[in-house]
Amino acid sequence: MSKLEDLRWVIIASEAEVIKWTKAFDDFNKNISLEVGPNISSPQTVDVLLLWNHPKGTLLPFTNAKIYYSLGAGVDHLVNDSRLYPQVPITRIVDPLLSFSMSNYILFAVLYYQRKWSKFQQHQRDRKWDHDGPAERAIKVGVLGMGTLGSDAAKKLKFMGFPVVGYSPTKKSIAEIITYCEGELNSFLSACNVLVCTVPYTDQTHGLLSKTLFEQCSQSTYLINVSRGGVQVENDIIDALDTGKLSGAFLDVFEQEPLPKNSPLWKNPKVNITPHIASITNPLAGVKQIMKNVNRLLKNKELHHTVNKSKGY
């Protein structure tokens, strides 16, 4: 039986990601050496491919790869590459720290809106003392996408005492949280005035946050998007902010990243922007998970955190 050290490992990612992951692998097991692809010698002898936003089509020379490993929770960069070898399993990082960070970000964004923090920041700048005005908003939170990350955030929001509903294509059963499924999107949107989007990016969710969806909201809604930029239509978000269909937006992802300097989102007073940092994989924690899963591969055991290619997640 082969050992982890006997395998040939290749990483294809941005320079910054390569540096982080190479260090994490070296800290965990100095006997495993990562080669940086995609342009390497004898690609047909590579066993493990570690991937983040690889250029589509660059995996074709790796004809004998045993596993495609996404270096994060998202896998759209893989499932959207039609030139993968179908027999090679796709796996992804599922790290409790991802849920911890994501839920903290969502909680912060919800509280920022609910406690009218932008108002009080402006009042501080203006030296204005408004003790008598309402200090909180009445909110009902809807989590669009009740996977691992969305469910964790929904449970924590519910624990804090907020009314919470959820939506997923298939029915989910979560204690004390009403959940809606396919065919019930309109009812879900009518039950909330804060919309948290945590859906994966697939053909079905492309452009989901658009005029069509916003028009189904029965009340002015605050949008928080932590999923993927391709899920939102930014011109429609701006229009919805102008008409009042959206009361504001807290956005961590964008159609083009980095967000172009000429994007009107930068200066919109109803928009808060962060640079896709809601939840970032901890490389050392990720390496431990990758090692365990590749060990399972070597022992012909069922892999953890595999991706359903037909669903896209």
C-alpha positions, 0 to 999 in steps of 0.5 A, a space after each residue: 500500500 502506498 503512503 502519503 509520502 509516496 504520492 505526487 502532489 500538485 497545487 494549482 492556485 494563485 501565488 498567495 494561496 501557494 505560499 500559504 498552503 506550501 507552508 502549512 504542508 511543510 509544517 505538518 509533514 515535511 516529507 510531502 513536497 508540493 509541486 506548483 502546477 499546472 506546467 510540470 513534467 510528467 503530469 500523468 504521474 500526479 496523484 493528488 491535485 489541490 486546486 483553487 480557481 485553476 484555469 479551465 482545461 489545465 487539468 487535462 494532462 493529469 490523466 491519472 489523478 486520483 482526487 481533485 481537492 478544492 482548497 475551500 468550501 466552494 467548488 464552483 471553480 471545479 464543477 464548472 470545468 467541463 474538461 475534468 475526468 469524470 472518474 476522479 472524485 471532487 472533494 472539498 474542505 469542510 472545517 468547523 472554523 469555516 462555520 465559526 467565521 462565517 456565522 460570526 460575519 453574518 451575525 455581525 452584519 445582521 446586528 450592524 443593521 438591526 442596531 442601526 450602527 451606521 446611524 450612530 456612527 454618523 451621529 458620533 461624527 456629527 456630535 449628535 445625541 439622539 437618546 429618544 429615537 428607536 435604537 433597534 429595528 424589528 427584523 425577521 431573518 431568512 437564510 437562503 441556503 441551508 447547507 452547513 454554513 447557512 444552517 449554522 448561522 441560522 441556529 445561532 441567530 435563533 439562539 440569540 432570539 431572532 425570528 429565523 426562517 430558512 430555504 433550501 431546494 430540499 426540505 430541511 428539518 431544524 428544531 425551532 426554525 421554519 424551513 421552506 423548499 422548492 416551490 415555496 420561495 415566495 412564501 419564504 421571502 414574505 416571511 423575512 425582511 433580512 435576507 442572508 444568502 449562503 447558497 452555492 454557486 451553480 447553474 441554478 443559482 447564477 444571477 439568483 439575487 436579481 430583480 425577479 427575486 427582489 420583486 417577490 419580497 413583500 417588504 423592504 429587505 436588507 440583503 447580506 450576500 456571503 455566497 459567490 459573486 455570480 449569484 448576484 446581479 449588481 445592477 439589479 441590487 443598485 436599482 432595488 436600493 434606489 426604489 426601496 425594495 432593498 433597504 441596504 446591502 452587506 456584500 462580501 462577494 462580487 461579480 468581478 473580484 477585486 471589485 472594480 474601482 469604478 463600481 457604483 457600489 463603493 460609494 453607495 451609502 446603503 452598501 457595506 463592502 468587504 473583500 471576500 473575507 467572510 470565511 477563509 480556510 485555515 490552511 493548517 486545519 485544511 491540511 489535516 483534513 486533506 491528509 485524513 481524506 487522502 489516507 482514506 483514498 489509499 485504503 479504498 475507504 469512502 471519502 469524506 466531503 465529496 461533491 455531487 457533480 450533478 448538483 454542483 455542491 
